[in-house]
C-alpha cells in the first residue's frame, strides 16, 4: 500500500505533483552563456561584481568601474538583466543574487556561475529554487576542499530542481519574491536604525543629555571643557576604566569536560549582538564547574563580558548565575558608583570600540589586552545622567530588537513556504 498522495509521483528528490518534472538546471537555463576572451578590447569598460560584493541576495558594496586592461584576470563572466549569480566558492554561505536590471556592461568573477533562464522557465523561480533544501543538500554533497570549499561549473549544470508548468512557476516565484521584498524592507530598517544608534551614541557619550532642573526637566549642558578625550561637559570625570571596576580578568585556559546538559561554557564565538548565544554554547558538568574553576572563570549576574580574542570588542551582560567563560572572554565587574548598562553601552560606542581595537595586539589572531582596557580613560557623568542615557539607548535597542525578531520570524516563514511550494506540497492556483 503506497502512502503517496493522489496526484503525486516519486522523483529523484522525493514526491512531486504528477504534472511536474524534475530537471537538471542546464535543461532550464544556459550556464555561463558568455565570457570575455583575451581578445576583448583593452578599453572595454564595465562594472565588476566580485564574490565579496554579494551577501544573501543583496549587493553590499559600490561596484567598481574598470576597463578590461586594468581588470583582474577573474573578471570574465558577462551578466545580463535577469541573470542569476550562484557563488561556486563557499556556496554554503548562499551569497547568490538575481540581477534584475543591467543598464551598462556588467562582468562577474569566475567564482560565480551565471544562470540565464530559457524561454520555458521563469528566472525568479529558478533563483528561489537554488535556495531550496533539495538544492542545498546537493551542493553540500558536491563541495570539495576545506580551506577553499567550492563546486565546479559542471556541478551547477547537473543540479536537480523541480520544474512546474511555467504559469505555476510564475505564481510560486511571485509569492516568494513578495516575502523577499518584505525582508529587504526590514533589513534596510535595521541598517538605518543601527546607523542612527551609532550617531546617537557618539553624541550622548561626548555631549550627554544635560542636568535636571528644580522642575524635574532636563536642560542641555551649557559648560564644556577640553580633555584628553575631546570636548566634554564640564561636570564629567575622566578616569581609567579600572577605577569603575572591582574586578577585571579572563576565563579558564585548561581543557574542560563537556556534557550534553550542564553548565554553559561561553567563548567569544557565543557573544553576538549584545547577548550570550546559549543555543550554540557547549556545556560542562556541575562537578567540573565547582571543582576545576576559580571565581575568575565564573561570572555572576550583572558582570560585563568582553570578547578579547578573535572577534574583538563584543559585549554582553550576564543575566544568569551559572555559566563559565574561557580565556577568549574578559570579565568586567562594575563597582556601585557606575550604572552597569551605561558602562556596557559606553564600551560599545564607536569611540571606545575604536580605541580597544587600536590597542589590540597579535599577528595572526588579534587580542585585546585587559591590562590596557583597565587603564583606558573614559568620560563618565554623574549616575543620574548615566541612567538617562541608558533609557534613551534602551528605547533604540528595543526598536532594533523588534525589527530583528520580525526579520527572523519572516525568514522562518519563508523557509517553510519554500519547502512546501518548491516541492508541490502546497499548490497554488493559477
C-alpha positions in Angstrom: 0.0 0.0 0.0 1.6 3.2 -1.1 1.5 6.3 1.2 1.9 8.6 -1.8 -0.9 11.2 -2.0 -3.2 11.1 -5.0 -1.9 13.2 -7.9 1.8 12.9 -6.8 4.7 10.7 -8.1 8.1 9.7 -6.8 11.1 11.6 -8.2 14.9 11.8 -7.6 14.3 14.5 -4.9 11.1 13.0 -3.4 7.4 13.2 -4.1 6.3 15.8 -6.5 3.0 16.6 -8.4 2.4 14.4 -11.4 2.3 17.4 -13.7 5.8 18.5 -12.6 9.1 17.4 -13.9 12.5 17.2 -12.1 15.1 18.7 -14.4 18.8 19.5 -14.4 19.5 23.2 -14.1 21.1 23.2 -17.5 17.8 21.9 -19.0 16.1 25.1 -17.7 18.8 27.6 -18.2 22.0 28.5 -20.0 25.0 28.3 -17.7 27.8 30.9 -18.3 26.4 31.9 -21.7 29.2 34.5 -22.5 32.6 35.2 -21.2 35.2 37.9 -22.1 38.0 36.5 -24.2 41.7 37.6 -24.3 40.9 39.4 -27.5 38.4 41.8 -25.7 39.4 45.4 -26.5 41.6 46.9 -23.8 39.4 49.9 -23.4 36.2 47.9 -23.0 34.6 49.5 -19.8 32.3 47.6 -17.3 31.3 47.4 -13.7 32.8 44.4 -11.9 31.0 42.3 -9.3 33.3 40.1 -7.1 32.5 37.4 -4.5 32.7 39.9 -1.7 30.1 42.3 -3.2 27.1 40.0 -2.6 25.5 38.9 0.6 22.4 36.8 0.5 20.6 38.4 -2.4 22.0 41.9 -2.0 24.8 43.9 -3.4 26.6 45.3 -0.4 29.4 47.4 -2.0 29.5 50.0 -4.7 30.7 48.2 -7.8 33.9 49.5 -9.3 34.1 50.6 -12.9 37.2 49.5 -14.9 38.5 48.7 -18.3 39.4 45.2 -19.5 43.1 46.1 -19.5 43.1 47.1 -15.8 40.6 44.4 -14.6 41.7 41.3 -12.6 42.0 38.0 -14.5 38.9 36.6 -12.8 36.7 39.4 -14.2 35.4 37.4 -17.2 31.7 36.4 -17.0 29.2 38.7 -18.7 25.9 39.3 -16.9 22.6 40.4 -18.5 19.3 41.5 -17.0 17.5 38.7 -15.2 20.7 36.6 -14.7 21.3 34.7 -11.5 24.8 34.6 -9.9 25.5 31.4 -8.0 28.7 31.6 -6.0 30.6 28.4 -6.6 33.2 29.3 -4.0 31.9 28.8 -0.4 28.4 28.1 -1.8 27.3 27.1 1.7 27.1 30.9 2.5 24.4 31.2 -0.1 25.6 34.5 -1.4 23.5 34.3 -4.5 21.8 37.1 -6.3 19.4 37.7 -9.3 20.5 40.8 -11.3 17.1 42.2 -12.3 18.3 45.0 -14.5 21.6 45.8 -16.2 21.9 49.3 -17.6 25.6 49.2 -18.5 28.1 46.3 -19.1 28.4 44.1 -16.0 31.0 41.4 -15.6 31.1 38.9 -12.7 34.0 37.0 -11.1 34.8 33.5 -12.3 33.9 32.5 -8.8 30.2 32.7 -9.9 28.2 30.6 -12.3 25.9 32.8 -14.4 22.5 31.3 -14.8 20.2 32.6 -17.6 16.7 31.1 -17.7 15.5 29.9 -21.0 12.1 30.9 -22.5 10.2 27.9 -21.0 11.2 28.8 -17.4 10.9 31.7 -15.0 14.1 33.3 -13.8 12.7 34.3 -10.4 11.5 30.7 -9.9 15.0 29.4 -10.7 16.5 31.9 -8.3 14.2 30.9 -5.5 14.9 27.2 -6.3 18.7 27.4 -5.7 17.9 28.3 -2.0 15.7 25.2 -1.6 16.6 22.4 0.8 17.0 19.8 -2.0 19.4 22.1 -3.9 21.3 22.9 -0.7 21.7 19.2 0.0 23.1 18.5 -3.5 25.6 21.4 -3.2 26.8 20.2 0.2 27.5 16.7 -1.2 29.5 18.2 -4.1 31.7 20.7 -2.3 35.4 19.9 -2.3 38.3 21.5 -0.4 38.4 22.7 3.2 40.3 25.9 3.1 38.7 27.0 -0.2 35.4 24.9 -0.4 33.9 25.1 -3.9 31.9 23.3 -6.6 32.6 23.5 -10.3 30.6 24.6 -13.3 29.5 21.1 -14.3 28.2 20.5 -10.8 26.0 23.6 -11.3 24.7 22.3 -14.6 23.7 19.0 -13.1 21.8 20.4 -10.0 18.3 18.9 -9.9 15.4 21.3 -9.4 11.6 20.9 -9.7 10.0 22.2 -12.9 6.3 23.0 -12.6 4.5 24.4 -15.7 5.5 28.0 -16.4 2.3 29.6 -15.1 2.8 27.8 -11.8 6.4 28.8 -11.7 5.5 32.4 -12.0 2.9 32.2 -9.2 5.3 30.5 -6.8 8.0 33.0 -7.7 5.7 35.9 -7.0 4.7 34.6 -3.6 8.3 34.0 -2.5 9.7 37.3 -4.0 6.9 39.2 -2.1 8.3 37.8 1.1 11.8 38.7 0.0 10.7 42.3 -0.6 9.3 42.5 3.0 12.6 41.0 4.3 14.5 43.6 2.3 12.5 46.4 3.8 13.1 45.1 7.3 16.8 44.7 6.6 17.0 48.3 5.4 15.2 49.5 8.5 17.6 47.5 10.7 20.6 49.1 8.9 19.1 52.6 9.2 18.4 52.1 12.9 21.9 50.9 13.6 23.3 53.9 11.8 21.1 56.2 13.8 22.0 54.4 17.0 25.7 54.8 16.2 25.4 58.5 15.7 23.3 58.9 18.8 25.8 57.0 20.9 28.6 59.2 19.6 26.7 62.3 20.7 25.4 61.0 24.1 28.9 59.8 25.2 30.5 63.2 24.3 27.8 65.7 24.9 25.5 63.9 27.3 21.8 64.8 27.9 22.3 67.6 30.5 21.2 68.1 34.0 17.8 68.0 35.7 16.5 71.4 37.0 14.2 72.0 40.0 11.1 71.3 38.0 12.4 67.9 37.0 13.1 68.8 33.4 16.4 68.0 31.7 18.4 71.0 30.4 21.3 70.6 28.0 24.8 71.1 29.3 26.0 74.7 28.7 29.5 74.5 30.0 32.2 72.2 28.4 35.9 71.6 28.8 38.7 70.3 26.7 40.1 66.9 27.8 42.3 64.0 26.6 39.1 62.6 25.1 38.0 65.8 23.4 35.4 68.4 24.4 33.1 67.0 27.1 30.6 68.5 29.7 32.4 70.4 32.4 31.0 68.2 35.2 32.1 64.9 33.8 35.0 63.0 35.2 37.8 61.3 33.2 39.2 58.3 34.9 40.8 54.9 34.0 38.1 52.3 33.4 39.6 50.2 36.2 38.5 52.9 38.7 34.9 51.8 38.0 35.6 48.1 38.3 36.1 45.8 41.3 37.4 43.0 39.0 38.8 42.6 35.5 40.1 39.2 34.5 39.5 36.5 31.9 38.4 32.9 31.9 39.9 29.4 32.1 42.7 28.1 29.9 42.6 24.4 30.9 40.6 21.8 29.0 37.1 21.2 30.4 35.0 18.1 30.1 31.9 18.5 28.0 28.3 17.3 28.7 25.0 17.3 26.9 23.4 19.0 29.8 25.0 21.1 32.5 26.7 24.5 32.9 27.2 26.8 29.9 30.8 27.4 28.7 30.9 30.8 27.0 33.5 31.6 24.4 34.0 34.7 22.2 32.0 32.9 19.5 29.0 32.8 21.8 28.7 36.6 22.2 26.8 38.3 19.5 24.5 41.4 19.1 24.9 42.3 22.8 23.9 38.9 24.1 25.1 35.5 25.0 24.1 32.9 22.4 23.2 30.0 24.7 21.9 27.8 21.8 25.3 27.2 20.4 27.4 27.1 23.6 29.0 24.0 24.8 28.3 22.7 28.3 30.4 21.2 31.1 29.5 19.2 34.2 28.4 20.7 37.6 31.3 18.9 39.2 33.9 20.4 36.8 32.3 23.8 37.3 32.6 23.6 41.0 36.0 21.9 41.4 38.1 22.8 38.3 37.4 26.5 38.0 38.1 29.5 40.2 35.9 32.5 40.6 37.6 34.4 37.7 36.0 31.9 35.3 32.6 32.0 37.0 30.8 35.3 36.3 27.9 36.5 38.4 24.8 38.3 37.5 25.5 41.9 36.4 29.0 41.2 35.2 30.0 42.5 31.7 31.6 40.1 29.3 34.0 41.4 26.6 35.4 39.3 23.8 39.2 39.7 23.8 40.4 37.1 21.3 39.4 36.6 17.6 36.2 38.6 17.3 37.2 41.6 19.3 35.1 44.0 21.4 31.8 42.3 21.6 29.9 42.8 24.9 27.1 41.1 26.8 25.6 41.3 30.3 25.5 38.2 32.4 21.8 37.6 33.4 22.2 34.1 35.0 24.2 32.8 37.9 25.6 29.6 36.4 27.9 29.9 33.4 31.7 29.9 32.9 34.0 31.7 30.4 37.2 30.6 28.7 40.3 32.7 28.0 38.8 34.4 24.9 36.4 36.3 27.1 37.2 39.0 29.7 35.1 39.6 32.8 34.4 43.2 34.0 32.7 43.6 37.3 31.4 47.2 37.8 31.5 48.9 41.2 28.5 50.5 42.8 29.4 54.0 41.6 28.6 53.2 38.0 25.4 52.0 36.1 26.3 48.6 34.6 24.2 49.2 31.5 25.8 52.6 31.0 29.3 51.0 31.1 28.4 48.3 28.6 26.8 50.8 26.2 29.8 53.1 26.6 32.2 50.4 25.6 30.0 49.5 22.6 30.2 53.1 21.3 32.3 53.8 18.2 34.9 55.9 20.2 35.7 53.2 22.7 35.4 50.3 20.3 38.0 52.0 18.0 40.3 52.6 21.0 40.2 49.0 22.1 40.8 47.7 18.6 43.7 50.2 18.0 45.3 49.0 21.2 44.9 45.3 20.2 48.0 43.2 19.5 48.9 39.9 17.9 49.7 39.0 14.3 47.6 36.0 13.1 44.9 36.3 15.9 44.3 39.7 17.4 43.9 40.1 21.2 42.6 42.8 23.4 44.9 43.1 26.4 42.9 43.6 29.7 45.8 45.5 31.2 45.3 48.2 28.5 41.5 48.1 28.9 41.9 48.5 32.7 43.9 51.7 32.1 41.8 53.1 29.2 40.4 56.5 30.0 36.7 57.0 29.9 34.5 60.1 30.4 31.8 59.5 32.9 28.8 61.7 34.0 27.0 61.5 37.4 24.9 58.4 38.0 21.6 60.3 37.3 22.7 61.2 33.8 24.1 57.7 33.2 20.6 56.3 33.9 19.0 58.8 31.5 21.4 57.9 28.7 20.7 54.2 29.3 17.0 54.9 29.0 17.4 56.7 25.6 19.6 54.0 24.1 17.5 51.2 25.5 14.5 52.5 23.6 16.6 52.5 20.5 17.7 48.9 21.2 14.1 47.8 21.7 13.2 49.1 18.3 16.2 47.3 16.8 15.4 44.0 18.7 11.8 44.2 17.4 12.9 44.6 13.8 15.5 41.8 14.1 12.8 39.5 15.7 10.4 40.3 12.9 13.1 39.5 10.3 13.8 36.2 12.0 10.1 35.2 12.1 9.7 36.1 8.4 12.8 34.1 7.4 11.3 31.1 9.2 8.0 31.6 7.4 9.8 31.8 4.1 11.8 28.7 4.7 8.6 26.7 5.4 6.9 28.2 2.4 9.8 27.4 0.1 9.9 23.8 1.2 6.2 23.4 0.5 5.9 25.5 -2.6 9.0 24.2 -4.4 8.1 20.5 -3.9 4.4 20.9 -4.6 3.3 20.0 -1.1 1.4 23.3 -1.2 -0.2 24.0 -4.6 -1.0 27.5 -5.9 -4.0 28.5 -8.1 -3.0 29.8 -11.5 
